[in-house]
Amino acid sequence: MTTATAIVVGSVIGSGIFKKTAGMSEALPSPLLVLGVWVLAGAVTFLGALSAAELSAAFPESGGLYAHLRRVTGRFSGFLYGWSVLAVIQTGSIASVAYIFAQYLGYFVPLPAAPPEWEAWGATLFGTIDLYPFRELPTKCVAVGCVLVVTVLNTAGVRLGAAVQDLFLWLKVAIMAGIVAVAAFGAGSFEHVTAPALIPEGMSGMALLGALTIATSGAFWAYDGWINVTYVAGELRDPARDMPRALARGLGIVVASYVAVNLAYFWLLPVAEIRGSTLVAADALGRVLPFAAAAVSAAVIVSTFGAANAMALSSARVYWAMARDGVFFEAVGRVHPKRQTPHVALLVQGVWASALVFSGTFDQITDMLIFVSWAFYGLLALAVVVARVRFPDAPRPFKVPGYPFVPIVFVLFAAAYVVMSVIENTRNALLGTALVLLGLPVWAWFVRGRRRPPEVRG
């Protein structure tokens, strides 16, 4: 398996498959619909990946979507995406995955609880305990430690970071296969999947649409990370060939794994038990193996560490590209003279991801970053259409099949999802928007206050 495919699989498979099925079933207590949401989210994600593949093959630059938007739709939209990657999208993803890593590590190494008076003080000061930044302080400190370790690994050298990624990739695939294999020998029942009503009683119209939106948001988080491979397009030997293959193979592996693992969950547990589960994989496999909780906790630790490493490996290339283009701090564009890594960009990313660990709960951070991500994913597909008009003679070794219907359908879906997210999850959508808008004064400083960015290269 190539490193590019490893980045796709490694970035995508993290904590979502172990965490989100219970929440999705809570919002949408229909196994068949939940399974359908996993398939639909994977299919829609693949449509977006096709657009990313065309742009990456036509314009193989490090920085991925940042570089593509800058070239196709203008410097400002490119900058705003790059800023969003740093402010919330990728750093939030790293923070969320590291948070789950720390939670499951606590299964083997019990972490001390914060003093009760801290909780009371936080609830009084912040109005709600969910907003208290030092809630679960020991766990969050371990999460910061995870962020720092993957930062150091990727600063030490490109080959070391890639080697760690390849190792954890195979471990993740083995874990997914192991869950399905164990479930196959369990005393499960397809009635757990087929017996509950397809449409839950009392749920129709806007209520059903809202539940589908919440469930889809959970699935999108589990699939998120596929865009990371485009950040290193300029470093691939043959981007025109390797990028489409990596996205197709990587997402194919992920979708098949996710559907199989969810079938294993529903095979072993009725939906009522899955809805109330905080550790659905352990609860499901516990029906077959007495040591399931320990096995699943170890699996999550491996999976989340590998995902955090993959995100750190690829995302720092965005800020590095921004600095090289003159729209971010010049130091961030430096490459280590010996290790040839964007060490300053990695450090900035690690520091801000560590800060985000303290900013909220896992679900709050993931809901916020998925909302922002899909706003830009819609712009990605729109950029394919704009590029065909603006650069008709550009070489396109790979073209989106079914153009222009595929990118247009994806744009419409992304727009509908963003609107429904604002309706169903207003607070987190507004927080994500606020972090994006903080980039406006940064843009003004670098473009108007200091110097205009250089012309787009190529």
Backbone torsions as a table, in degrees:
resi	resn	phi	psi	omega
1	MET	NA	134.3	-177.7
2	THR	-73.4	160.7	178.2
3	THR	-62.6	-35.1	179.2
4	ALA	-62.7	-45.2	176.7
5	THR	-64.2	-36.7	178.4
6	ALA	-63.3	-37.0	178.5
7	ILE	-65.1	-41.6	179.0
8	VAL	-61.1	-55.9	-177.2
9	VAL	-65.2	-43.4	-177.5
10	GLY	-66.2	-35.7	179.7
11	SER	-74.5	-32.7	-175.0
12	VAL	-81.4	-52.1	-177.0
13	ILE	-76.6	107.5	179.8
14	GLY	-134.9	-107.3	-178.5
15	SER	-104.6	-16.3	-172.1
16	GLY	-57.8	-41.9	-177.1
17	ILE	-67.9	-23.8	178.1
18	PHE	-93.3	-12.2	-169.4
19	LYS	-116.9	-38.2	-164.7
20	LYS	-87.5	-20.8	-176.5
21	THR	-61.1	-38.9	179.5
22	ALA	-63.4	-45.9	179.1
23	GLY	-65.7	-37.8	177.0
24	MET	-64.1	-40.2	179.0
25	SER	-71.2	-29.0	176.1
26	GLU	-64.4	-42.8	179.1
27	ALA	-76.6	-32.3	-173.4
28	LEU	-136.1	83.4	-173.4
29	PRO	-76.4	55.6	177.8
30	SER	-136.6	106.4	-177.4
31	PRO	-53.4	-43.0	-178.9
32	LEU	-64.5	-40.2	178.2
33	LEU	-68.8	-38.9	177.8
34	VAL	-62.3	-45.1	176.6
35	LEU	-61.8	-39.9	177.6
36	GLY	-62.6	-36.9	178.0
37	VAL	-65.1	-40.5	177.5
38	TRP	-61.1	-42.7	179.5
39	VAL	-68.2	-45.9	-179.5
40	LEU	-61.0	-45.9	-179.5
41	ALA	-62.5	-37.6	177.3
42	GLY	-67.0	-40.5	179.9
43	ALA	-66.7	-44.4	179.3
44	VAL	-64.7	-41.6	177.2
45	THR	-58.8	-40.1	179.5
46	PHE	-64.5	-36.4	176.2
47	LEU	-61.5	-41.8	176.4
48	GLY	-65.1	-37.1	179.4
49	ALA	-64.6	-33.1	177.2
50	LEU	-61.9	-40.9	177.6
51	SER	-64.8	-42.8	178.3
52	ALA	-62.6	-36.9	-179.6
53	ALA	-65.7	-41.7	179.5
54	GLU	-63.2	-46.2	-178.7
55	LEU	-66.6	-40.3	-178.8
56	SER	-68.6	-34.2	178.0
57	ALA	-73.2	-36.1	-179.6
58	ALA	-77.1	-36.3	-177.5
59	PHE	-130.1	76.5	-174.6
60	PRO	-76.6	83.7	-179.9
61	GLU	-121.6	146.8	171.7
62	SER	-65.9	142.8	-177.2
63	GLY	113.6	-14.5	173.4
64	GLY	54.9	-126.3	-174.5
65	LEU	-60.8	-32.1	175.4
66	TYR	-57.2	-50.5	-178.0
67	ALA	-65.9	-37.2	-178.7
68	HIS	-68.6	-46.0	179.4
69	LEU	-64.7	-37.8	179.7
70	ARG	-62.1	-41.1	-178.8
71	ARG	-74.4	-43.5	-168.3
72	VAL	-89.4	-46.3	-173.8
73	THR	-108.8	-2.7	175.5
74	GLY	120.0	157.9	-176.2
75	ARG	-61.4	-39.1	-174.5
76	PHE	-65.1	-46.8	-179.4
77	SER	-64.4	-36.5	176.3
78	GLY	-63.3	-46.0	178.8
79	PHE	-61.4	-44.3	-175.9
80	LEU	-63.0	-36.5	175.7
81	TYR	-67.3	-47.1	179.8
82	GLY	-58.2	-42.2	177.2
83	TRP	-62.5	-41.1	-178.7
84	SER	-65.4	-35.2	176.3
85	VAL	-59.6	-42.7	179.7
86	LEU	-75.5	-41.5	-173.0
87	ALA	-74.1	-35.1	-172.8
88	VAL	-148.5	-39.6	-167.8
89	ILE	-67.4	-64.2	-175.1
90	GLN	-83.5	-38.6	177.9
91	THR	-66.2	-36.7	175.1
92	GLY	-64.5	-38.3	177.7
93	SER	-64.4	-45.8	178.4
94	ILE	-60.9	-43.9	-179.8
95	ALA	-62.1	-43.7	-177.9
96	SER	-65.1	-45.6	-178.8
97	VAL	-66.6	-40.2	177.6
98	ALA	-64.2	-34.7	178.3
99	TYR	-62.0	-45.6	178.5
100	ILE	-68.2	-36.8	174.6
101	PHE	-54.3	-47.2	-178.1
102	ALA	-67.0	-39.6	179.1
103	GLN	-59.3	-45.6	-176.9
104	TYR	-77.5	-27.9	174.0
105	LEU	-62.9	-31.2	178.0
106	GLY	-63.0	-16.6	176.5
107	TYR	-65.4	-37.6	-177.9
108	PHE	-94.5	-32.2	179.8
109	VAL	-123.8	88.7	-177.1
110	PRO	-54.8	129.4	-178.9
111	LEU	-97.5	143.1	179.6
112	PRO	-66.3	145.4	178.6
113	ALA	-81.9	149.6	175.6
114	ALA	-66.8	146.4	179.0
115	PRO	-55.4	140.1	-178.4
116	PRO	-56.6	-34.1	-178.8
117	GLU	-66.7	-26.3	175.6
118	TRP	-64.8	-41.8	179.3
119	GLU	-62.4	-45.0	-179.3
120	ALA	-64.4	-42.0	179.2
121	TRP	-63.5	-41.6	179.6
122	GLY	-64.7	-42.3	179.5
123	ALA	-63.5	-37.6	179.6
124	THR	-68.9	-44.7	-175.0
125	LEU	-72.5	-40.1	-172.9
126	PHE	-101.0	-3.3	176.5
127	GLY	87.0	-35.2	176.9
128	THR	-145.1	141.2	-176.3
129	ILE	-63.6	-25.7	-179.9
130	ASP	-64.8	-23.7	179.9
131	LEU	-93.3	-2.8	-177.7
132	TYR	-72.2	114.3	-171.4
133	PRO	-68.5	-22.1	-177.4
134	PHE	-103.7	18.0	173.5
135	ARG	-64.9	138.2	-177.0
136	GLU	54.9	48.3	-174.9
137	LEU	-56.1	-47.5	-179.7
138	PRO	-58.6	-43.1	179.3
139	THR	-62.6	-42.7	-179.4
140	LYS	-68.1	-31.3	176.1
141	CYS	-66.1	-38.3	175.8
142	VAL	-65.8	-38.9	177.3
143	ALA	-60.7	-41.9	176.6
144	VAL	-62.1	-38.5	177.0
145	GLY	-60.8	-39.5	176.6
146	CYS	-61.5	-45.2	179.4
147	VAL	-59.1	-44.1	-177.8
148	LEU	-66.6	-37.7	-179.8
149	VAL	-64.1	-47.4	-179.0
150	VAL	-68.0	-30.0	176.3
151	THR	-64.8	-45.5	-180.0
152	VAL	-65.3	-41.8	180.0
153	LEU	-58.2	-43.6	-177.8
154	ASN	-79.5	-22.1	174.1
155	THR	-74.2	-30.8	-175.9
156	ALA	-67.3	-25.0	178.7
157	GLY	163.3	147.1	-179.7
158	VAL	-63.3	-41.3	-177.4
159	ARG	-66.5	-39.1	179.3
160	LEU	-65.2	-45.8	178.8
161	GLY	-60.7	-41.7	179.5
162	ALA	-68.0	-38.4	179.3
163	ALA	-64.7	-42.8	176.7
164	VAL	-61.3	-41.4	-179.6
165	GLN	-62.5	-45.2	-179.8
166	ASP	-61.9	-41.6	179.6
167	LEU	-60.7	-50.3	-176.4
168	PHE	-70.7	-25.7	175.5
169	LEU	-60.3	-50.4	-177.9
170	TRP	-65.5	-34.4	176.8
171	LEU	-64.4	-39.5	178.8
172	LYS	-64.1	-46.0	179.4
173	VAL	-60.7	-40.3	178.6
174	ALA	-64.6	-37.8	179.5
175	ILE	-64.9	-46.2	178.8
176	MET	-59.5	-45.2	180.0
177	ALA	-64.2	-37.5	-179.9
178	GLY	-64.6	-41.8	178.7
179	ILE	-60.4	-45.6	-179.2
180	VAL	-66.2	-41.1	-178.7
181	ALA	-64.5	-43.6	179.8
182	VAL	-64.0	-43.1	-179.7
183	ALA	-62.3	-34.2	-177.9
184	ALA	-62.0	-27.2	179.9
185	PHE	-94.6	0.9	-179.4
186	GLY	-85.9	160.6	-179.9
187	ALA	-86.5	73.3	-179.4
188	GLY	-98.1	-169.3	-179.1
189	SER	-156.2	137.0	175.7
190	PHE	-71.5	-13.4	175.9
191	GLU	-64.5	-26.5	175.4
192	HIS	-60.4	-29.5	-178.6
193	VAL	-90.6	-42.8	-169.8
194	THR	-94.9	-24.7	-175.1
195	ALA	-68.2	-45.1	179.7
196	PRO	-62.1	148.2	-178.9
197	ALA	-61.2	143.3	178.6
198	LEU	-60.9	-46.1	175.6
199	ILE	-106.4	113.9	-177.8
200	PRO	-56.2	145.4	-178.3
201	GLU	-60.3	133.9	178.8
202	GLY	79.5	5.5	-178.3
203	MET	-116.0	110.3	178.7
204	SER	-154.8	171.4	176.6
205	GLY	59.0	-133.1	-177.6
206	MET	-65.2	-31.5	178.5
207	ALA	-63.2	-43.1	177.9
208	LEU	-67.3	-41.7	179.3
209	LEU	-63.1	-40.6	177.5
210	GLY	-63.7	-42.1	178.5
211	ALA	-64.1	-40.9	176.9
212	LEU	-63.1	-37.7	179.0
213	THR	-64.2	-45.2	179.7
214	ILE	-63.4	-43.4	179.0
215	ALA	-65.4	-40.5	179.3
216	THR	-65.2	-36.6	177.4
217	SER	-59.9	-41.3	177.3
218	GLY	-63.5	-42.3	179.2
219	ALA	-67.3	-40.3	178.6
220	PHE	-60.9	-38.0	177.2
221	TRP	-62.4	-43.1	-179.1
222	ALA	-64.2	-30.4	179.1
223	TYR	-89.2	-14.2	-174.0
224	ASP	-65.2	151.0	-177.5
225	GLY	117.5	-14.4	-179.4
226	TRP	-62.1	-27.6	-178.0
227	ILE	-70.0	-17.3	-173.4
228	ASN	-59.7	-33.8	-176.7
229	VAL	-65.3	-26.4	179.6
230	THR	-70.3	-19.7	-179.9
231	TYR	-67.4	-24.3	-177.4
232	VAL	-110.5	22.2	-177.6
233	ALA	-57.1	-39.2	-178.1
234	GLY	-67.1	-13.1	-178.1
235	GLU	-100.9	-2.5	178.0
236	LEU	-80.9	150.5	-178.2
237	ARG	-66.2	-42.9	-179.2
238	ASP	-137.7	80.1	-175.4
239	PRO	-57.1	-37.1	-177.6
240	ALA	-61.1	-33.6	179.1
241	ARG	-92.7	-44.3	-170.9
242	ASP	-73.9	-35.0	-174.6
243	MET	-66.2	-52.1	178.3
244	PRO	-59.9	-39.9	-179.8
245	ARG	-64.7	-43.0	-178.5
246	ALA	-63.1	-43.7	179.8
247	LEU	-66.1	-43.8	-178.8
248	ALA	-66.1	-48.7	-178.6
249	ARG	-66.7	-45.9	-177.7
250	GLY	-61.1	-49.3	-179.8
251	LEU	-68.5	-32.9	176.0
252	GLY	-60.9	-43.9	177.5
253	ILE	-62.6	-42.9	-176.5
254	VAL	-67.2	-48.8	-178.3
255	VAL	-60.2	-46.6	179.5
256	ALA	-60.8	-41.9	-179.6
257	SER	-65.4	-44.5	-177.1
258	TYR	-65.0	-44.9	-179.8
259	VAL	-64.4	-42.3	-179.7
260	ALA	-64.1	-42.9	-179.3
261	VAL	-66.9	-40.1	177.8
262	ASN	-66.9	-36.6	173.7
263	LEU	-61.3	-37.1	177.4
264	ALA	-63.7	-42.7	177.8
265	TYR	-58.9	-51.4	-176.0
266	PHE	-71.5	-25.4	175.5
267	TRP	-65.7	-38.4	-175.2
268	LEU	-91.9	-27.0	-174.7
269	LEU	-128.4	141.0	171.1
270	PRO	-71.7	157.2	-174.4
271	VAL	-61.9	-30.5	179.2
272	ALA	-61.5	-37.0	178.3
273	GLU	-76.3	-35.7	178.9
274	ILE	-65.4	-38.4	-178.7
275	ARG	-61.0	-35.0	-177.0
276	GLY	-95.5	8.5	-175.5
277	SER	-88.8	138.1	172.8
278	THR	-98.2	-12.9	179.8
279	LEU	-141.9	72.9	-168.1
280	VAL	-61.9	-39.0	-178.6
281	ALA	-65.3	-42.5	179.2
282	ALA	-66.8	-41.3	179.1
283	ASP	-63.8	-40.4	-179.4
284	ALA	-67.1	-50.8	-177.3
285	LEU	-72.2	-19.8	176.3
286	GLY	-62.4	-20.8	175.7
287	ARG	-70.8	-16.7	-176.5
288	VAL	-113.4	-43.4	-176.0
289	LEU	-119.7	133.7	179.6
290	PRO	-70.0	-23.5	-178.2
291	PHE	-101.5	25.8	-174.8
292	ALA	-61.7	-40.0	-176.9
293	ALA	-59.0	-43.7	179.4
294	ALA	-67.4	-41.6	-178.7
295	ALA	-64.6	-44.2	-179.1
296	VAL	-68.9	-39.0	177.7
297	SER	-60.3	-43.0	176.9
298	ALA	-63.2	-39.6	179.4
299	ALA	-63.6	-42.3	-179.9
300	VAL	-66.0	-39.5	178.1
301	ILE	-59.1	-46.7	178.7
302	VAL	-63.3	-46.2	-176.0
303	SER	-64.6	-45.2	-177.2
304	THR	-70.3	-37.4	177.8
305	PHE	-64.4	-42.8	178.3
306	GLY	-63.2	-38.4	178.9
307	ALA	-67.0	-43.1	178.5
308	ALA	-61.5	-39.0	178.8
309	ASN	-65.4	-42.3	-179.7
310	ALA	-63.7	-41.2	179.0
311	MET	-64.2	-44.8	180.0
312	ALA	-64.4	-37.5	-178.8
313	LEU	-60.3	-40.6	-172.4
314	SER	-98.6	-37.1	-169.5
315	SER	-66.6	-35.0	-176.6
316	ALA	-61.2	-21.0	178.4
317	ARG	-64.4	-25.1	179.3
318	VAL	-68.4	-50.5	-177.9
319	TYR	-67.4	-33.7	176.3
320	TRP	-61.7	-45.0	179.3
321	ALA	-65.1	-38.4	177.9
322	MET	-61.9	-43.7	179.5
323	ALA	-65.2	-38.7	178.8
324	ARG	-67.0	-25.4	178.6
325	ASP	-87.6	-1.9	176.2
326	GLY	84.2	15.9	179.9
327	VAL	-115.8	18.2	173.7
328	PHE	-152.7	172.4	-175.0
329	PHE	-56.0	131.8	-174.3
330	GLU	-57.7	-36.0	-177.9
331	ALA	-62.4	-29.7	-178.4
332	VAL	-66.6	-20.7	179.5
333	GLY	-87.3	3.5	-179.4
334	ARG	-76.7	146.9	175.4
335	VAL	-115.4	135.0	-178.3
336	HIS	-61.2	129.6	-173.9
337	PRO	-62.6	-28.2	-178.3
338	LYS	-100.6	-44.4	-173.4
339	ARG	-88.3	-14.1	179.2
340	GLN	57.4	39.1	177.5
341	THR	-117.7	149.8	176.3
342	PRO	-76.6	72.4	-167.5
343	HIS	-66.1	-36.0	179.7
344	VAL	-69.8	-42.6	177.7
345	ALA	-60.7	-40.4	177.7
346	LEU	-63.5	-39.2	180.0
347	LEU	-66.4	-45.4	178.3
348	VAL	-60.0	-44.7	179.0
349	GLN	-60.5	-44.2	-178.7
350	GLY	-65.1	-39.6	-179.6
351	VAL	-65.8	-46.1	-177.7
352	TRP	-70.9	-37.9	176.0
353	ALA	-60.6	-38.9	177.2
354	SER	-63.0	-39.4	177.8
355	ALA	-64.3	-39.4	-179.2
356	LEU	-67.1	-25.3	176.9
357	VAL	-54.9	-35.3	-177.4
358	PHE	-88.9	2.0	-170.7
359	SER	-86.5	-14.5	-178.6
360	GLY	173.5	-170.3	179.3
361	THR	-83.3	171.3	179.6
362	PHE	-56.8	-51.1	-176.6
363	ASP	-66.0	-35.7	178.6
364	GLN	-63.6	-44.8	-178.5
365	ILE	-68.1	-43.5	-177.6
366	THR	-68.0	-40.7	178.3
367	ASP	-62.1	-39.0	-179.4
368	MET	-65.6	-46.5	-175.0
369	LEU	-74.6	-31.2	178.3
370	ILE	-68.4	-38.5	176.6
371	PHE	-58.3	-48.8	-179.2
372	VAL	-66.3	-43.1	-178.2
373	SER	-57.6	-45.9	-174.5
374	TRP	-74.2	-22.5	171.8
375	ALA	-63.3	-41.5	180.0
376	PHE	-79.0	-29.8	176.1
377	TYR	-62.7	-37.3	174.9
378	GLY	-62.3	-39.8	177.7
379	LEU	-67.1	-31.7	176.4
380	LEU	-59.5	-49.7	-179.6
381	ALA	-65.6	-36.8	177.1
382	LEU	-64.3	-34.0	179.5
383	ALA	-64.0	-28.6	177.0
384	VAL	-62.9	-43.8	179.4
385	VAL	-65.7	-44.6	-179.5
386	VAL	-63.4	-40.5	-179.7
387	ALA	-64.6	-36.3	178.3
388	ARG	-62.7	-32.8	-179.6
389	VAL	-81.5	-45.7	-175.1
390	ARG	-75.9	-34.6	-177.0
391	PHE	-126.5	66.0	-175.7
392	PRO	-65.5	-25.6	-176.2
393	ASP	-96.3	1.2	179.8
394	ALA	-64.7	140.1	178.4
395	PRO	-64.9	134.4	-179.9
396	ARG	-128.3	83.5	179.9
397	PRO	-60.4	-25.9	176.2
398	PHE	-130.8	132.4	177.9
399	LYS	-121.5	144.2	178.8
400	VAL	-61.9	122.9	175.5
401	PRO	-64.0	143.2	177.6
402	GLY	73.8	20.7	177.3
403	TYR	-64.6	140.0	3.4
404	PRO	-95.3	6.9	-173.6
405	PHE	-67.4	-40.7	-177.7
406	VAL	-61.5	-53.6	178.7
407	PRO	-64.2	-34.7	179.8
408	ILE	-66.5	-43.5	177.1
409	VAL	-60.1	-41.0	179.5
410	PHE	-65.4	-41.6	177.8
411	VAL	-59.5	-45.4	-179.4
412	LEU	-64.1	-40.5	179.4
413	PHE	-65.8	-44.9	-179.9
414	ALA	-61.7	-41.1	179.4
415	ALA	-63.9	-43.5	179.1
416	ALA	-63.9	-40.4	179.5
417	TYR	-64.4	-43.2	179.6
418	VAL	-61.8	-43.8	179.8
419	VAL	-63.2	-45.5	-179.7
420	MET	-66.5	-31.8	177.4
421	SER	-65.3	-39.6	177.6
422	VAL	-63.0	-39.5	-179.1
423	ILE	-70.4	-44.6	-172.7
424	GLU	-88.7	-23.3	-174.9
425	ASN	-140.2	60.2	-170.0
426	THR	-60.6	-46.0	-174.4
427	ARG	-59.1	-51.1	-178.1
428	ASN	-68.4	-32.9	176.2
429	ALA	-64.2	-41.3	179.3
430	LEU	-68.2	-38.6	177.8
431	LEU	-63.9	-42.7	177.3
432	GLY	-62.2	-42.1	178.3
433	THR	-62.9	-40.0	179.8
434	ALA	-62.5	-41.5	178.9
435	LEU	-65.2	-36.5	177.2
436	VAL	-65.7	-43.8	-176.9
437	LEU	-68.7	-19.0	175.3
438	LEU	-63.6	-16.7	177.6
439	GLY	-74.2	-15.7	-177.1
440	LEU	-62.3	-48.4	177.1
441	PRO	-65.4	-29.3	176.5
442	VAL	-65.7	-43.3	176.5
443	TRP	-59.5	-45.7	-179.4
444	ALA	-62.1	-38.0	-178.8
445	TRP	-65.7	-47.8	-174.9
446	PHE	-79.4	-33.3	-175.7
447	VAL	-89.8	-45.4	-176.6
448	ARG	-96.1	-37.9	-174.2
449	GLY	-81.1	-26.8	-175.1
450	ARG	-117.7	-63.8	-179.8
451	ARG	-161.4	153.9	176.8
452	ARG	-79.7	144.8	-179.3
453	PRO	-67.4	153.6	178.3
454	PRO	-65.1	164.5	178.6
455	GLU	-65.0	152.9	178.6
456	VAL	-61.7	132.5	-178.1
457	ARG	-78.6	152.7	176.1
458	GLY	80.5	NA	NA
